């Protein structure tokens, strides 16, 4: 009898949560897929406007600057007016709700995040889609719990599950979504939340693939196994990437502080940043936006090393400045661009220094994505799983592990905090200050 009672309690604990997670995952997958389609449409529209501005009468540059500036200004206004927690990535806010007990945002967050994200990223800001999708997923899942009057422990599990489903949909990477929730968002293992997150992520991916198709985000050809004698190089590569990640984290926080000191309303600051990005879009359309096309080019070994160096420099500056605008947008996708560019440059250097090494430049680009993610976010398992799922490549798991370990070692040795911890602490200070 005691055993039967235990089974009944287990079913009562898990079955309703799993069923609600199915609903939350389906909602997140559908909204996330539409968000991705909207971002693609906004990017195409921006490129078309730039092309017409080049082909049309004089005055094309001011027009593009005005369009991009206005898009970013409106995005910042939406955040300030309707949902202050919708600015930036949103992941620090989700972590603060789950780990620090601040109140979840209102229902207005999801529409503000959706529209503001399309305007900001579509306006050319170097921001990622994953932050908005994580926060929208968590908001939708929590709303389901509130509407159905579920107790907070269950609503909390749904909120975490929605976050994982959002990341899974953002990169078509279901395992990475679950790993991210456990390793980064919660930083602990909870069986209930694990069940909810896996269920929601699987459902979200199933729904999003109906809308978007099931192809991987990045197409990478077969890459050979790394020969034994080349493995030490990946430890060195990891150290170098870890140092770059520390500088990038400081650049993000520094840009936020610098822009925040400009004596203008937040909308005006965002508009000025948008205008500057518009000028860059006019001069070099491929350099702006989330950066997936750049990453894809790097993973196929297309650009010459000089162009890769320019890409790395431009995106290293553009990412922090874009984030400082305060519009909805994440950090993951820009991190992948920088990691791939750093890996491509390092691989080119190895080709010069060690002819006949037998490691393609693309292999360093793939490993660089995981290692730079680890150095910045400090979530190595999520980075490795994410990159593996996005590229479909498993031959580089060991080099990726080696580089990620030493990237994390470098960042920790320099006592540089993970970027989301730093952003979450800043958010908590603002909340507590009223």
C-alpha positions as CSV (number, residue, x, y, z in Angstrom):
1,X,0.0,0.0,0.0
2,X,2.8,2.4,0.8
3,X,4.4,1.7,-2.5
4,X,1.1,2.4,-4.3
5,X,0.7,5.6,-2.4
6,X,4.2,6.6,-3.4
7,X,3.5,5.9,-7.1
8,X,0.3,8.0,-6.9
9,X,2.2,10.9,-5.4
10,X,4.8,10.6,-8.1
11,X,2.2,10.6,-10.8
12,X,0.4,13.6,-9.2
13,X,3.7,15.5,-9.1
14,X,5.0,14.7,-12.6
15,X,2.1,14.0,-15.0
16,X,0.3,17.4,-14.7
17,X,3.6,19.2,-15.1
18,X,4.6,17.1,-18.1
19,X,1.3,17.8,-19.8
20,X,1.6,21.5,-19.1
21,X,5.1,21.4,-20.4
22,X,3.8,20.0,-23.7
23,X,1.5,23.0,-24.0
24,X,4.3,25.5,-23.0
25,X,6.7,23.9,-25.4
26,X,4.2,24.0,-28.3
27,X,3.5,27.6,-27.7
28,X,7.1,28.5,-27.4
29,X,8.0,26.6,-30.6
30,X,5.3,28.3,-32.6
31,X,6.1,31.8,-31.3
32,X,9.8,31.2,-31.7
33,X,9.5,30.0,-35.2
34,X,7.4,33.0,-36.2
35,X,10.0,35.2,-34.5
36,X,12.8,33.6,-36.6
37,X,10.7,34.1,-39.8
38,X,10.1,37.8,-38.8
39,X,13.8,38.4,-38.2
40,X,14.6,36.8,-41.6
41,X,12.1,39.1,-43.3
42,X,13.4,42.1,-41.5
43,X,16.9,41.3,-42.5
44,X,15.9,40.9,-46.2
45,X,14.0,44.2,-46.0
46,X,17.0,46.0,-44.6
47,X,19.3,44.6,-47.3
48,X,16.8,45.5,-50.0
49,X,16.6,49.1,-48.7
50,X,20.4,49.4,-48.6
51,X,20.6,48.1,-52.2
52,X,18.0,50.6,-53.4
53,X,19.7,53.4,-51.5
54,X,23.0,52.6,-53.4
55,X,21.2,52.4,-56.8
56,X,18.9,55.4,-56.2
57,X,19.6,59.2,-56.1
58,X,22.0,60.8,-53.7
59,X,20.9,60.8,-50.1
60,X,20.8,57.0,-49.6
61,X,23.1,57.1,-46.6
62,X,21.0,59.5,-44.5
63,X,17.9,57.5,-45.4
64,X,19.4,54.2,-44.2
65,X,20.7,55.8,-41.0
66,X,17.2,57.3,-40.4
67,X,15.5,54.0,-40.9
68,X,17.8,52.0,-38.7
69,X,17.9,54.8,-36.0
70,X,14.1,55.0,-36.0
71,X,13.7,51.2,-35.7
72,X,16.1,51.1,-32.7
73,X,14.4,54.2,-31.1
74,X,11.0,52.6,-31.3
75,X,12.3,49.3,-29.9
76,X,13.8,51.2,-26.9
77,X,10.5,53.1,-26.4
78,X,8.5,49.9,-26.3
79,X,10.8,48.6,-23.6
80,X,10.6,51.7,-21.5
81,X,6.9,52.2,-21.9
82,X,5.5,48.7,-21.7
83,X,8.0,46.2,-20.3
84,X,11.3,47.4,-18.7
85,X,12.5,43.8,-18.2
86,X,12.3,43.2,-21.9
87,X,15.5,45.1,-22.7
88,X,18.7,43.3,-23.5
89,X,19.1,39.6,-23.5
90,X,16.4,38.7,-21.0
91,X,18.3,35.7,-19.8
92,X,19.6,37.6,-16.7
93,X,16.0,38.4,-15.8
94,X,15.0,34.8,-16.2
95,X,17.8,33.7,-13.9
96,X,16.9,36.4,-11.4
97,X,13.3,35.2,-11.2
98,X,14.4,31.5,-10.8
99,X,17.4,32.0,-8.5
100,X,16.9,35.3,-6.7
101,X,13.1,35.4,-6.2
102,X,12.2,38.6,-8.1
103,X,8.7,38.7,-9.5
104,X,8.2,37.5,-13.1
105,X,7.4,40.1,-15.7
106,X,3.8,40.9,-16.8
107,X,2.2,39.4,-19.9
108,X,3.3,42.5,-21.9
109,X,6.9,41.2,-22.0
110,X,6.4,38.7,-24.8
111,X,4.8,41.0,-27.4
112,X,7.4,43.8,-26.5
113,X,10.2,41.3,-26.8
114,X,8.9,40.1,-30.1
115,X,8.3,43.4,-31.8
116,X,11.3,45.1,-30.2
117,X,13.6,42.3,-31.2
118,X,12.5,42.4,-34.8
119,X,13.0,46.2,-34.9
120,X,16.4,46.2,-33.2
121,X,17.9,43.2,-34.9
122,X,16.2,44.0,-38.1
123,X,17.6,47.5,-37.8
124,X,21.1,46.0,-37.9
125,X,22.1,45.7,-34.2
126,X,24.5,42.8,-33.7
127,X,22.3,41.0,-31.3
128,X,21.1,37.4,-31.1
129,X,17.6,35.9,-31.4
130,X,18.1,33.5,-28.5
131,X,17.8,36.0,-25.6
132,X,14.3,37.1,-26.8
133,X,13.3,33.6,-27.4
134,X,14.4,32.4,-24.0
135,X,12.6,35.2,-22.3
136,X,9.5,34.9,-24.4
137,X,9.4,31.1,-23.8
138,X,9.7,31.5,-20.1
139,X,7.0,34.3,-20.1
140,X,4.6,32.2,-22.1
141,X,5.1,29.1,-19.9
142,X,4.7,31.1,-16.7
143,X,1.5,32.7,-18.1
144,X,0.1,29.2,-18.7
145,X,0.8,28.3,-15.1
146,X,-0.9,31.6,-13.9
147,X,-4.0,31.1,-16.1
148,X,-4.4,27.6,-14.8
149,X,-3.7,28.7,-11.2
150,X,-0.9,26.3,-10.7
151,X,1.2,26.7,-7.5
152,X,4.5,28.5,-7.6
153,X,6.7,25.4,-7.6
154,X,5.0,24.2,-10.7
155,X,4.9,27.6,-12.3
156,X,8.6,27.9,-11.6
157,X,9.3,24.6,-13.3
158,X,7.2,25.7,-16.3
159,X,9.1,29.0,-16.4
160,X,12.4,27.2,-16.6
161,X,11.1,24.7,-19.1
162,X,9.9,27.6,-21.3
163,X,13.4,29.1,-21.2
164,X,15.0,25.9,-22.3
165,X,12.4,25.5,-25.1
166,X,13.1,29.0,-26.3
167,X,16.8,28.4,-26.6
168,X,16.2,25.0,-28.3
169,X,14.0,26.7,-30.9
170,X,16.4,29.6,-31.4
171,X,19.2,27.2,-32.6
172,X,17.2,24.0,-33.5
173,X,19.1,22.4,-30.6
174,X,16.9,20.5,-28.2
175,X,19.6,19.1,-26.0
176,X,21.4,22.5,-25.7
177,X,18.1,24.0,-24.4
178,X,17.9,21.5,-21.6
179,X,21.6,21.7,-20.8
180,X,21.4,25.5,-20.7
181,X,18.6,25.5,-18.1
182,X,20.4,23.1,-15.8
183,X,24.0,24.4,-16.2
184,X,23.5,28.1,-16.6
185,X,20.0,29.2,-15.6
186,X,19.5,27.1,-12.5
187,X,23.1,25.8,-11.9
188,X,21.6,22.8,-10.1
189,X,19.9,19.5,-11.0
190,X,16.2,19.3,-10.2
191,X,14.3,16.2,-11.5
192,X,11.0,18.0,-11.9
193,X,12.5,20.8,-13.8
194,X,14.5,18.4,-15.9
195,X,11.4,16.5,-16.9
196,X,9.6,19.7,-17.7
197,X,12.5,21.2,-19.7
198,X,13.1,18.1,-21.8
199,X,9.4,17.8,-22.5
200,X,9.0,21.4,-23.5
201,X,12.2,21.5,-25.6
202,X,11.2,18.4,-27.5
203,X,7.7,19.7,-28.2
204,X,9.0,23.1,-29.1
205,X,11.4,21.7,-31.7
206,X,8.7,19.4,-33.1
207,X,6.4,22.4,-33.6
208,X,9.1,24.8,-34.9
209,X,10.3,22.2,-37.4
210,X,6.8,21.9,-38.9
211,X,7.0,25.7,-39.6
212,X,10.7,26.1,-40.4
213,X,11.9,22.7,-41.6
214,X,14.4,20.4,-39.9
215,X,17.7,21.5,-41.4
216,X,20.6,22.4,-39.1
217,X,21.4,26.1,-38.6
218,X,24.9,25.8,-40.0
219,X,25.9,23.5,-42.9
220,X,29.4,22.1,-42.3
221,X,31.0,19.5,-44.5
222,X,32.7,16.4,-43.0
223,X,35.7,17.3,-40.9
224,X,38.5,14.8,-40.1
225,X,39.5,13.6,-36.7
226,X,42.3,15.7,-35.2
227,X,45.6,13.8,-35.2
228,X,47.2,13.0,-31.8
229,X,50.1,15.4,-32.3
230,X,47.7,18.4,-32.9
231,X,45.8,18.1,-29.6
232,X,48.2,20.2,-27.5
233,X,47.5,23.1,-29.9
234,X,43.8,23.1,-28.8
235,X,44.8,23.7,-25.2
236,X,46.9,26.7,-26.3
237,X,44.0,27.8,-28.5
238,X,41.6,27.6,-25.5
239,X,43.9,29.8,-23.4
240,X,44.0,32.4,-26.1
241,X,40.2,32.4,-26.6
242,X,39.7,32.6,-22.9
243,X,41.7,35.8,-22.8
244,X,39.7,37.2,-25.7
245,X,36.5,36.3,-23.9
246,X,37.6,38.2,-20.8
247,X,38.2,41.3,-22.8
248,X,34.8,40.9,-24.6
249,X,33.0,40.6,-21.3
250,X,34.6,43.8,-20.1
251,X,33.8,45.5,-23.4
252,X,30.1,44.7,-22.9
253,X,29.9,46.0,-19.4
254,X,32.0,49.0,-20.3
255,X,29.8,49.9,-23.3
256,X,26.7,49.7,-21.1
257,X,28.3,52.0,-18.6
258,X,29.5,54.4,-21.2
259,X,26.3,54.7,-23.1
260,X,24.4,55.0,-19.8
261,X,26.3,58.2,-19.0
262,X,25.2,59.9,-22.2
263,X,22.8,62.7,-20.9
264,X,20.0,61.8,-23.3
265,X,16.7,59.7,-22.9
266,X,17.2,56.0,-23.5
267,X,15.3,56.2,-26.8
268,X,17.6,58.9,-28.1
269,X,20.7,56.9,-27.2
270,X,19.3,53.8,-28.9
271,X,18.4,55.9,-32.0
272,X,21.9,57.3,-32.2
273,X,23.4,53.8,-32.0
274,X,20.9,52.6,-34.6
275,X,22.0,55.5,-36.9
276,X,25.7,54.5,-36.5
277,X,24.8,50.9,-37.3
278,X,22.8,52.1,-40.3
279,X,25.9,53.9,-41.6
280,X,27.8,50.6,-41.3
281,X,25.0,48.7,-43.0
282,X,25.2,51.1,-45.9
283,X,28.9,50.7,-46.3
284,X,29.0,46.9,-45.5
285,X,25.6,45.3,-45.4
286,X,26.9,41.9,-44.4
287,X,28.6,43.1,-41.2
288,X,25.4,44.0,-39.3
289,X,22.6,42.0,-37.8
290,X,22.7,38.7,-35.9
291,X,25.6,37.4,-37.9
292,X,24.5,33.9,-38.9
293,X,25.6,34.4,-42.6
294,X,29.1,35.5,-41.4
295,X,29.4,32.4,-39.2
296,X,28.3,30.2,-42.0
297,X,30.9,31.7,-44.3
298,X,33.6,31.2,-41.7
299,X,32.5,27.5,-41.2
300,X,32.9,26.9,-44.9
301,X,36.4,28.5,-45.0
302,X,35.4,31.2,-47.5
303,X,36.9,34.5,-46.4
304,X,40.6,35.4,-46.7
305,X,42.4,35.8,-43.4
306,X,42.6,39.6,-43.8
307,X,38.8,39.8,-44.2
308,X,38.4,37.5,-41.2
309,X,40.6,39.8,-39.1
310,X,38.4,42.8,-40.1
311,X,35.3,40.9,-39.3
312,X,36.6,40.0,-35.9
313,X,37.6,43.6,-35.1
314,X,34.3,45.1,-36.4
315,X,32.0,42.6,-34.6
316,X,34.1,42.8,-31.4
317,X,33.2,46.5,-31.2
318,X,29.7,46.3,-32.8
319,X,28.4,43.6,-30.4
320,X,28.9,45.5,-27.1
321,X,27.7,48.8,-28.6
322,X,24.6,47.1,-29.9
323,X,23.9,45.5,-26.5
324,X,24.3,48.9,-24.8
325,X,21.3,50.2,-26.9
326,X,19.0,48.5,-24.4
327,X,16.7,47.0,-27.1
328,X,15.7,43.4,-27.0
329,X,18.4,41.1,-28.2
330,X,20.8,38.4,-27.1
331,X,24.5,37.6,-26.9
332,X,24.8,34.0,-28.1
333,X,24.7,34.5,-31.9
334,X,27.3,37.4,-31.8
335,X,29.5,35.2,-29.6
336,X,29.4,32.4,-32.2
337,X,30.6,34.9,-34.9
338,X,33.5,36.0,-32.8
339,X,34.4,32.5,-31.8
340,X,34.4,31.3,-35.4
341,X,36.4,34.3,-36.6
342,X,39.0,33.8,-33.8
343,X,39.2,30.1,-34.6
344,X,39.6,30.8,-38.3
345,X,42.5,33.2,-37.7
346,X,44.2,30.8,-35.2
347,X,43.8,28.0,-37.7
348,X,45.4,30.1,-40.5
349,X,48.3,30.9,-38.2
350,X,48.7,27.2,-37.4
351,X,48.8,26.4,-41.1
352,X,51.7,28.8,-41.5
353,X,53.6,27.7,-38.4
354,X,53.0,23.9,-38.8
355,X,52.6,23.0,-42.5
356,X,51.0,19.6,-42.9
357,X,49.3,19.6,-39.5
358,X,46.2,18.1,-41.0
359,X,43.7,20.3,-39.2
360,X,41.4,22.4,-41.5
361,X,40.8,26.0,-40.6
362,X,37.1,25.2,-40.3
363,X,37.8,22.8,-37.5
364,X,39.3,25.7,-35.5
365,X,36.3,27.8,-36.3
366,X,33.9,25.1,-35.0
367,X,36.0,24.7,-31.8
368,X,36.3,28.4,-31.4
369,X,32.6,28.8,-31.2
370,X,32.3,26.5,-28.2
371,X,35.5,27.8,-26.5
372,X,34.5,31.4,-26.8
373,X,31.0,30.7,-25.6
374,X,32.6,28.9,-22.6
375,X,35.0,31.7,-21.8
376,X,32.2,34.3,-21.9
377,X,29.3,32.5,-20.4
378,X,31.2,29.9,-18.4
379,X,28.8,27.0,-19.5
380,X,31.1,24.5,-21.3
381,X,28.6,21.7,-21.6
382,X,26.0,23.9,-23.1
383,X,28.5,25.4,-25.5
384,X,29.7,22.0,-26.7
385,X,26.3,20.5,-27.1
386,X,25.0,23.7,-28.8
387,X,27.8,23.8,-31.4
388,X,27.6,20.1,-32.0
389,X,23.8,20.2,-32.6
390,X,24.1,23.3,-34.8
391,X,26.8,21.9,-37.0
392,X,26.0,18.2,-36.9
393,X,29.8,17.6,-36.3
394,X,30.9,15.1,-33.6
395,X,34.5,14.6,-34.6
396,X,35.6,17.7,-32.8
397,X,34.1,17.0,-29.4
398,X,37.4,16.1,-27.9
399,X,39.3,19.2,-29.3
400,X,36.3,21.3,-28.2
401,X,36.5,19.9,-24.7
402,X,40.2,20.7,-24.6
403,X,39.8,24.2,-25.8
404,X,36.8,24.9,-23.6
405,X,38.5,23.6,-20.5
406,X,41.4,26.0,-21.0
407,X,39.2,28.9,-22.1
408,X,37.4,28.5,-18.8
409,X,40.7,28.2,-16.9
410,X,42.0,31.5,-18.4
411,X,38.8,33.3,-17.6
412,X,38.6,32.0,-14.0
413,X,42.3,32.6,-13.3
414,X,41.7,36.2,-14.2
415,X,38.7,36.3,-11.9
416,X,36.4,37.6,-14.6
417,X,32.8,36.9,-13.8
418,X,30.5,35.1,-16.3
419,X,28.7,37.7,-18.4
420,X,25.2,36.6,-17.3
421,X,26.1,36.7,-13.6
422,X,27.5,40.3,-14.1
423,X,24.3,41.4,-16.0
424,X,22.1,39.7,-13.4
425,X,23.8,41.4,-10.5
426,X,23.3,44.8,-12.3
427,X,19.7,44.0,-12.8
428,X,19.2,43.1,-9.1
429,X,20.8,46.3,-8.0
430,X,18.4,48.3,-10.2
431,X,15.4,46.3,-8.9
432,X,16.4,46.7,-5.2
433,X,17.1,50.4,-5.8
434,X,13.5,50.8,-6.9
